[in-house]
Amino acid sequence: LDRPNQSWRVLHGVSEGAPGVTVDKFGGALLVQSWREPLRNDDVFDLCDAAFGGQLGFDDVHTVWVHPRANVSNTAELNASENLLTGKTFAAAGVYRRASFLTATNAVDDSSPFGPDVFGRDLSDPALGFSFSELDLAYEFVPPRRFGDPSLYLDFRPTRRWIRRFVAKRAAAGSSVSALNAFAYTCGAGLAATAGGASRVLNTDHSATYLAYGAANYKLNGFEAGNQEGQGPRESESESTTQKTQKPKAEYSTSTRDARGAFDAYCEGQLAGLPMPGRQGRGGGRGGSKRGSKRGGRGAFGSSSPKEKKAKPPRPETFDLVILDPPTLTKTAYGAVDIENDYQSLAKPSALCVTPGGVLLATNHSHRIDVDDWLELVEKCVTKAGCVLTNVEVVSPDADDDDHPA
């Protein structure tokens, strides 16, 4: 494909003197995320000056997207109090664009202060999306929802590179490689496996919306969608939304039901052939409420309708590569995922899905977890699953050798 790399982590604030702030480059846009107080106008204006003037090491930036990740107080109220103290104001969340990039109807006067030309509800406009490339693959940049994540995690790039190389090496040796991509999000890891030559990739996620973004990424790279098929978890067999891909043509199988939050641990447990408890209440707290509260509790895979109670699990399957990339913490109608306190509930069913001689690629994104302690936990889970552990390799985010070029 010979696409240039267009995405980098420009600023990792926690290690570069700006905790709570990151700046990522996606194509011609900088995505500025802040987890604490809002950014000040002066800081955003300085960044725009540097980005639009080519002072950051690249000359193709035309957009700065200010994206707060925390639900802070009203910006107007903050500005009122801040003005009294320092005379400075906080920057509004929105899209700040270089004047020469704007259309004639949206052009701004270069002599006026910077200001977002897109803000508020307009930030959800799909027209603001665009495509960019990373490691020879193209991706769609999806306008992030309010307080939401970007559509591709750049710190996961070393792992996407590892996946593609691993699959390509086995494929070159004449081996067929199947992959299960759990918590697939927009299918970046699955796309890397497909591009490496995987014979089959099954992407699973609780969100049909994000799987649809993943399907768009596949099509963007020439992996066209084929006929709907029913292998693996099906509408009549599981609530989990799934997407099935195959090289060179991608085949998708998605639940036609509304995705109500059935998460991948349920899907993995069924694929591993584990009995899934049918708890009626989705109790509160770690063990579930005795009174059958409907609020989320850990590991509560309850059935919500007579039709679902009759559903049969999918046939157990194993894969040559199982990618377990869960979020740090999320709650769904079927329970919670908590990688800091309950990683073992994900690791064991994942290990049971690995074909003998295959690989479990497990991730942990929490900075609160010691790597050695976590590795010991995963190794115990693998052993308890009856698997023979032959090698452990750590893929670190710091191992990215084609990061920001400046």
N, C-alpha and C positions, 0 to 999 in steps of 0.2 A: 504494500500500500504506500510506503514511503511518505508517511505524514510526519511533519515536524512536531516535536513535543511542544505543546502550548500551555502546559499547566505546571505550576510550581507553588510551593509554600514560600511566600516572600517574607513573611514575618511570623515567627512563633513566639508570641509575646512573653510567655512564662519563662523562657530562657534567654530573652533578648531585652529585658528591662521594661516590658510593657505587659504585665500580667493581666489576663482577662481579655486580650485582644489577639486576633490572628488576621493575617492578610494573605489570601490565596489568589493566584492568577489562573483564570479560566479563559483561554483564548484572548480576546481583546478587553476583558473585564477583570477588575480586581474586586473580590468579595471581601469586605471588611466586616468581621464579626466581633461583637463585644459582649462579654458575659457579666460585666459589672455595671458601672455607671455609663451613661451614654458618652460618646465621643464629643469633644468640643469642636465648635465650628473651625477654629484656627487649625486644629490638627487635621481635619478633613480637607480644608482648603490647601494646606501645605502638601498633603498627600496628592491631591489633584494636580497641583502645580508640578510636583516631581514626576508623577505618572504620565501626565500629558506632555511633559517636556522631555521625556526619554531619559530621565535621570535615574531610573531604577534598573537599568540594564536592558531594556527592550523598548521599542518605539511603536508598538502596535496597540497600546492601551488607549481606549477611547471612552471607557466607562468605569466609574467607581461606584460600587453598590454597597451602601451602608446598611448593615443588617444586624440590629440588636438581637441578642439571644435571650435576654432576660426581660421579664415584664416589669419595667420600672415605672415610676410615676409619670404623670403627664409632662411632656416635654416643655410645654408652655409654662407650667408651674415651676419646673426646674429652672428654666431660663430666668424667670422673675426673681427667684431667690439667688441665683448665681450672679445676676447682674448687680445686685446689691453688694456682693462681696468682691467680685473681681472685674466686673464689666464685661465678662465673656459669656457666650451663650453656647448651648449644646446643639449639635448638628441634628437635623431631622433625619429620620430613617428614610431612605429613598435612593434613587438612581441619579448620580451626578455624571453628566456626560460632556465630553469635549464639544465646544460650540461647532467646530467644523464637521463633527459627526452627525449633528442634528439636522433634521429636515428644515426647509425654509420656514415652515409654519411653527416649528418648535425652537428655532434658533434663539440664542440668548446674546445679549450684548457683552462682548469680551471685557468691557470696562467695568461692568457691574460685578458685585461679589458673586461667588459661586452659590448655587442653590440647586436642590434636586428638581429636575424637570419631570420626574415621575415619583409619586409618593402615595401614601394612603392605600386605598383599596386597589388602585391601578397597578400596584406592585404584583398582583396575582395575574396580570394579563399574560397569557401564553405567548403573545407576540414579542415579549421581552426575551424569550428564550433564543438560544443560538447553539451552534455546534462548535466543539473544540476537539483537539486530539491529545492523546497521551500514549506513549509506547506503541506508536503505529496504529492505534485504534481510535475511532471517532466516538464521541459521546455527545448527547444532548445536555445542554445546561438548562435545567428546569428552574424557573423562578421559585426560590424557596418560599414556603408558606411562612406565615408570621411566627417568629421564634423558632423556625424549623431548620433542619440540616440542609447542607448543599447536596446536590444529586450525585456527587462522587467524592469520596473521602481521599484526599491526596496523600495522607500519611499511610494509607494502605497500599500505595503503589509498589513498594518493594515486594509485598506479598503477591500482588497481581503479576509482577514480573516473574516471581518464583513459580507460580502456578503455570504460567505459559511455558516456561523453560522445562519444568518437570514433565508436563504433558508432551511437549515436542520431543523430548529425549526418548520417552517410552514409545511414542508413535514412530519415531525414526528407527527404533529397534524392531519394529514390526508388531508391537503390542497394541491391542485395542484398549482404550482408556475411557472408562465411564466416570462421571463425577456427579456428586450431590452437593449443591450449593445451598446450605441452610441459612435462613435470614438473609435472603439474596438482595433485598432492597432494590436497586436499579440494575442488578445482575452484572456488575463490573467484574467480579471474580469468575462468574460463569462464562462471560464473554471472553475473558483471558484463556480459560480452558478450551473453549470452542476454537479460538484463533490458534491455539497450540496444536490442534488436531484431535481433540477428544471425539470419540465416536458417539457419545451421548452425554448430555448435560441436563440435569433436572434441577431447576431453580425453584425454591419454595420461599414464600413469604406470606405474612398475614394480610398484606395490603395488595389488593388487585390493582390499585392505582399505580404503585411503584413497580409492580411487575409489568404493567403496560409501558412505563417509561423504559424498563429493561428491554421489552420487545422492540421499542423504537431504536434503542442502541444497536440491537442485533441487525435490524433492517438497514441502519445507517452504514453498517460495515459489510453489507451484501449478503448477510445470512437471512434469506427470506423466510417468512412464515409459511408453513405447509398446512396440511389438513389437521383438523382437530382430532385428537386421539384420546383414548381413555385408559392407557396403561398408567401404573402408579396410582397415587391417591386420586380418586375420581369424585365427581359431585355426589354420587350415590354412596360413596364409601368414606369420605372424610370432609370435614369442614375446611381443612387447610386449602388455601389457594395455591395452585402449583402452575409452573410453566415448564414445558419440556422443550429442549432444543437439541438439534442434531446437525452436524457439519456434513456437507456444506449448506444444507437447508435446515432451518430451524422449525421444529414442530412444537406447538404450544397446546397445553391442556390446562384451562383455567376453570375454576368453579363458576357456575352461572349464578350461584347464590351471592347475596351481598356478603362481602368479607366482614364478619362481625368481630374479628380479633382472634380467631383460632390461630395460635402461634405454632412455630415450627417444631417445638419439642413434642407436640402431639403427633405431628406428621412423622418425625424421626422415630418416635417410640413405636408407631404402627409399622413403619418400614422395617424396624429391627425385630418385629414379632413379639413385642412386649405387651402384656395385658394392660389396657388403659382403664383406670378406674372411672366408673360412671357416677360421679358424685352429683347429687341433685342440687345441693347448695354450693355456691362458689365462695365459701365463707371468708370472713375477714380475718386478718392476721396470718401468721405463718402456717398454722395447722388447719385453718378453716373454722368458721363459727359453728358451735354446737346447735345453734338455732337455725342454721341454714341461711345465713345472711346472703344476699345477692351481690355483696361487694367482693372485689377480687381478693383471693387468697392464693398462696403459692401452690402450684401443682394441682389445681382443682379443675379437672377436665369433665365438667358436668354436661349432660345432655339437656337441651332446652325444648325439645318437642318430641312427641311420640314417633314421628317419622325418623328423627335422628337416632332414637334409641334402637331402631331396627337396622340402622346402617351397618354394613359389614366392613371390617378394616381391610385395607389393601394387602395384597400378598407381600410377604417380607422380601426385601431385596438387599443386595450389597453392592458397593461401588468401589472402584479402584482408588478414588480420591474423594474423601468427605471433607467439605469445607464448613467448619463451624465458626461463624462470625456473628455472635449475638450482640445486641445492644447491652449497655451496662445495666440498665434497669427499665423495664416496661411492664405495664399491666394490661391485661386483655380480659375478654369475657371468659376465657378458659383458664385464667390464672396469671401468674407473674413470672417474668424472667429476671433473675437477680444474680449476676455473675460474681458479685462480691461475696455472697453468702450461700449460694446454692449452685455452683458451677457443675457439681457432680450430677445433678439431674439432667444436664445436657450432655455431659461428656460420655456417660455410659451408653445411652442409646446411640450416640454418634459412633462410638467404637464398634458397636454391634452391627453397624451399617457398612463397615469396612471389609472388603474382600480380603482373604488371606494374602499377604504380600503387598497389600495396599497401604495407603497413607491417610492418617487423620491429621488435618491441618486445623488446629484449634487456636483461637485468638482470645486475648483479654485486653480490653482497652482502658481498664481502671488503673489510675496511677496510685491507688491505695493498696494495690495487691503486690506483694513481693514476688518477683518472677520465679525464684527458686521454690518458694512455697507452693505457688500455683502449678509449676511443672510437676512437683511431687504429687499434688492432688490428682492431676490429669493422668499421670502414670499409674496411680493406684486404681483409678476408674477403668483404665484400659486393661489392667491385669484382672480386676474383678469381672470384667466382661468376657474373660476367657481368651483374650488376645495375647499373642507373644510379641513383646516390644523388643525390637532389634536396634533402633536408632532414634535419637532425639536431636533435632536441629532447631535452632532459634533463628527466626527471621525478624530482624529488628528494624523499626522505622528509620533508625539512623543509618541503615545500610544503603540508602538511596544515592547512587553514584551519578545521577543525572539531574540533580536538584537545581535550584535557581542558578542560572549561568553567570551572574555578575560576581 
